[in-house]
Amino acid sequence: MTDAPLSPSGDVPPDAWSGVHRGPLRVGEWVRLVDGKGRKHNFELVEGKRFFSNKGHLEHDELIGREEGFTVTSSAGGEYLVFRPLLSEFVVSMPRGAAVVYPKDSAQIIAMADIFPGAHVVEAGVGSGALTCSLLRAVGPHGRVSSYERREEFADVARRNVTQFFGGDHPAWRLTLGDLAEELPASGERCDRIILDMLAPWDCLDAAADALLPGGIVCAYVATTTQLSKFVEAVRVHGGFTEPAPWESLVRDWHVEGLAVRPGHKMIGHTAFLVTARRMAPGERAPLKKRRPAPGAYGPDYSGPRPPGVPDTPAED
């Protein structure tokens, strides 16, 4: 088996739309500088410009034309490691309109919602464009990402960030200003996956069900336990999906120096809950969940949707 040939320039082919470059750093690219204490700086390379920090300054011209992965010393003796930023590094440092979907959650969405090359993915709530970048890379130039955003200021920030990362207008991306619950049914689109990153994803469940192809996946990204409960129960009540699967991921770094091996202090704890469910074929319903609810699960204090078989008025103990 032979390796795939590189493009004549050695760079990643432009039609791959990866957002990644090989070879020497060039004008217009973004670089990431990291000092000895782990402090990070991201900026665009511009001829004749200077980068300033508490360790003096650096000339952009000193970086342009060099292969990434080198160290450079500032005018005041500060050392910096220079690389192109990875996607996971870019999204946590880019300008924000709304909170970003963190890389740990983007990775879970790509894997657990099974985003594949050539897929048509609908995204509700574009935020600052962080998840959009991951979705576009996963579907590739032959797929499609249709994003819906209700707030114009968020859409503008997302458009700038996505264009900046990919170096132009990605051919697989379409951004619509409006409410998915209204715009998606009007478009008549059918899709493979729907990602709902919004305050009330249950409001879009009917529109999502109509647009999803049989076997497609809906994935909700919610911040609170009350949102989690309401969405899961709304999916159950709808009846056109499999039993929803809710979870969250926690990431903990480790300090490793010789025999001093211990958990780090920078754990990325709760950011959001994720829920996935698969679309049933038209007219089909998944088998009802067999396990009985815990006592009090749907008691008098519960006011959300009730799945089939759960009475509106709880029985006396």
C-alpha positions in Angstrom: 0.0 0.0 0.0 1.5 3.4 -1.0 1.0 6.7 0.6 -1.3 9.2 -1.2 0.7 11.7 -3.1 1.0 15.2 -1.8 -0.2 18.1 -3.9 2.4 19.8 -6.1 2.9 22.5 -3.5 3.0 20.0 -0.6 0.0 21.8 0.9 -3.4 20.2 1.7 -5.5 20.4 -1.5 -7.7 23.5 -1.3 -10.8 21.5 -2.4 -10.5 19.4 0.8 -11.7 22.4 2.8 -9.9 21.2 5.9 -8.8 24.6 7.3 -5.3 23.1 7.5 -2.1 24.1 5.7 1.3 22.4 5.4 4.6 24.0 4.7 6.1 27.4 5.6 3.9 29.9 7.5 2.5 32.5 5.2 0.9 35.9 5.3 -2.8 35.8 6.3 -2.5 32.6 8.4 -3.1 32.4 12.1 -0.4 31.2 14.4 -0.4 30.2 18.1 2.4 31.3 20.4 2.9 29.5 23.8 5.3 30.8 26.4 7.1 28.9 29.1 4.2 29.2 31.5 1.7 27.9 29.0 0.2 31.3 28.2 -1.2 31.3 24.7 -1.5 34.0 22.0 -3.2 33.7 18.7 -2.9 36.2 15.9 -2.9 36.6 12.1 0.4 37.0 10.3 0.8 40.4 8.6 3.9 41.7 6.9 5.6 44.5 8.8 3.5 44.1 11.9 4.7 43.5 15.5 3.3 41.2 18.2 3.5 42.8 21.7 3.4 41.0 25.1 4.8 41.6 28.6 8.0 39.9 27.2 8.6 42.6 24.6 7.8 42.3 20.9 8.2 40.0 17.9 8.3 40.9 14.3 5.8 39.0 12.2 8.4 38.9 9.5 10.5 36.7 11.7 7.8 34.0 11.6 6.6 34.3 8.0 8.3 31.7 5.7 9.4 29.3 8.5 8.2 25.8 9.1 5.9 25.6 12.1 7.2 24.0 15.3 10.1 26.3 16.2 10.9 28.6 19.1 11.4 32.3 18.8 12.8 34.9 21.3 11.2 38.3 21.9 13.0 41.6 22.3 12.9 41.2 26.1 14.1 37.6 26.1 10.8 35.7 26.3 10.8 32.3 24.5 7.7 31.2 22.5 6.8 28.0 20.8 5.2 28.6 17.4 2.6 26.4 15.7 -0.5 26.8 13.6 -3.5 26.5 15.9 -5.4 23.2 15.8 -9.2 23.4 15.4 -9.7 22.6 19.1 -7.3 25.5 19.9 -8.8 27.9 17.4 -12.4 27.6 18.7 -11.6 28.4 22.3 -9.7 31.5 21.4 -11.8 32.9 18.5 -14.1 36.0 18.9 -17.4 35.1 20.5 -20.9 36.3 20.2 -22.4 33.4 22.2 -20.7 30.7 24.3 -18.9 28.2 22.2 -19.4 24.4 22.1 -16.2 23.1 23.7 -14.0 20.7 21.8 -14.8 17.8 24.2 -18.5 18.2 23.4 -17.9 18.8 19.7 -15.9 15.5 19.6 -18.7 13.7 21.3 -21.3 15.1 18.9 -19.2 14.1 15.8 -18.7 10.6 17.2 -22.0 9.8 18.9 -24.3 11.5 16.3 -22.2 9.7 13.7 -21.5 12.7 11.5 -20.0 11.2 8.3 -18.5 12.5 5.0 -21.3 13.5 2.6 -23.9 13.8 5.3 -26.5 16.6 5.3 -26.5 18.1 8.8 -28.9 20.7 10.1 -27.7 22.8 13.0 -30.0 25.0 15.1 -28.2 27.7 17.1 -24.9 28.5 15.3 -23.5 30.4 18.3 -20.0 31.6 17.5 -19.4 28.9 14.8 -17.3 26.5 16.9 -19.4 23.4 16.3 -20.1 24.5 12.7 -16.3 24.3 12.0 -16.3 20.7 13.3 -19.4 19.7 11.4 -18.1 21.1 8.2 -14.8 19.3 8.5 -16.7 16.0 9.3 -19.1 16.2 6.3 -16.4 17.3 3.9 -16.9 19.3 0.7 -19.4 16.7 -0.6 -21.7 17.0 2.4 -23.8 19.9 3.6 -24.3 21.8 6.8 -27.5 24.0 7.1 -27.3 26.3 10.1 -30.2 28.3 11.5 -29.6 31.2 13.9 -32.3 33.6 15.2 -29.9 36.4 16.3 -28.2 38.4 13.6 -25.3 39.5 15.8 -24.5 35.8 16.5 -24.8 34.9 12.9 -22.3 37.6 11.9 -19.7 36.5 14.4 -20.1 32.9 13.4 -19.8 33.8 9.7 -16.5 35.6 10.3 -15.1 32.8 12.4 -16.0 30.0 10.0 -14.7 32.0 7.0 -11.5 32.8 8.9 -10.8 29.2 9.8 -11.4 27.7 6.4 -9.9 30.6 4.5 -13.0 31.5 2.5 -16.7 30.7 2.1 -17.1 27.0 2.6 -19.1 25.6 -0.3 -20.9 23.1 2.0 -22.3 25.7 4.4 -25.5 27.6 4.3 -26.4 30.0 7.1 -30.1 31.0 7.5 -31.2 33.8 9.8 -34.4 32.6 11.4 -36.1 30.1 13.7 -35.6 26.5 12.7 -39.1 25.5 13.8 -40.5 27.8 11.1 -37.7 27.9 8.4 -36.9 24.2 8.2 -40.5 23.0 7.4 -40.8 25.8 4.9 -37.6 24.7 3.1 -38.8 21.1 2.6 -35.2 19.9 3.3 -34.6 16.3 4.4 -31.5 15.6 6.3 -29.4 12.8 8.0 -28.6 14.5 11.3 -30.0 17.5 13.3 -28.1 19.2 16.1 -30.1 21.4 18.5 -28.0 23.8 20.5 -30.7 26.1 21.9 -32.6 27.0 25.1 -35.8 25.1 24.1 -34.9 22.3 21.7 -38.3 20.6 22.4 -39.9 23.4 20.4 -38.1 22.1 17.3 -38.8 18.5 17.8 -41.7 18.2 15.4 -39.8 20.1 12.7 -36.8 17.8 13.3 -38.9 14.7 13.1 -40.4 15.8 9.7 -37.0 16.7 8.2 -35.0 13.7 9.5 -34.7 10.6 7.2 -35.6 7.3 8.8 -32.5 6.2 10.8 -31.4 9.8 11.2 -30.2 11.1 14.5 -31.4 14.1 16.5 -28.8 15.4 19.1 -29.6 18.1 21.7 -27.0 20.1 23.5 -28.4 21.6 26.7 -26.9 23.2 29.8 -29.2 22.4 32.7 -30.9 19.4 34.3 -34.4 20.9 33.8 -33.7 21.3 30.0 -32.3 17.8 29.9 -35.4 16.4 31.6 -37.9 18.3 29.5 -36.2 17.3 26.2 -35.8 13.6 27.1 -39.5 13.4 28.1 -40.6 15.3 25.0 -38.8 12.8 22.8 -40.5 9.9 24.6 -43.9 11.5 24.2 -43.4 12.2 20.5 -43.1 8.5 19.8 -41.3 8.8 16.5 -37.8 8.3 18.0 -36.0 5.5 19.8 -35.4 5.8 23.6 -33.3 8.9 24.1 -29.7 8.5 25.4 -28.5 11.3 27.7 -25.0 11.8 29.0 -22.2 14.3 29.7 -18.4 14.1 29.4 -15.8 15.3 31.9 -12.2 15.8 31.0 -9.4 15.8 33.6 -5.8 16.5 32.8 -2.9 14.9 34.8 0.3 16.2 36.2 3.2 13.8 35.4 6.8 14.4 36.6 8.7 11.3 37.6 7.0 9.8 40.6 4.8 12.8 41.1 1.8 11.6 39.2 -1.6 13.1 40.2 -4.7 14.6 38.8 -4.3 18.2 37.4 -6.1 21.2 38.7 -7.6 22.3 35.3 -10.4 19.8 34.9 -13.1 20.7 32.4 -16.2 19.7 34.3 -19.8 20.2 33.3 -20.3 22.2 30.1 -23.5 20.7 28.8 -25.6 17.6 28.6 -26.0 15.7 25.3 -29.0 13.6 24.2 -29.3 11.5 21.1 -32.2 9.6 19.6 -32.8 7.9 16.2 -35.7 8.6 13.9 -38.1 5.7 13.4 -39.7 5.0 9.9 -43.0 6.8 9.3 -45.8 5.2 11.2 -43.5 3.1 13.3 -43.0 3.4 17.1 -40.2 2.1 19.3 -41.1 -0.5 22.0 -42.1 1.2 25.2 -39.4 1.3 27.9 -39.9 -1.7 30.2 -38.3 -0.5 33.4 -40.7 1.0 35.8 -40.0 4.7 36.8 -38.5 5.3 40.3 -41.1 6.2 43.0 -41.9 9.8 42.8 -40.3 10.3 39.4 -43.6 11.6 38.0 -45.0 12.7 41.3 -47.1 15.8 42.1 -44.1 18.1 41.8 -43.4 17.0 38.2 -44.9 19.2 35.6 -43.2 18.1 32.3 -44.3 15.8 29.5 -45.5 12.4 30.6 -44.5 9.3 28.6 -47.1 6.7 27.6 -48.4 4.7 30.4 -47.7 7.3 33.1 -50.9 8.7 34.6 -51.4 12.4 34.9 -52.5 11.9 38.6 -50.0 9.8 40.6 -51.6 7.1 42.6 -51.5 7.3 46.4 -48.7 5.4 48.2 
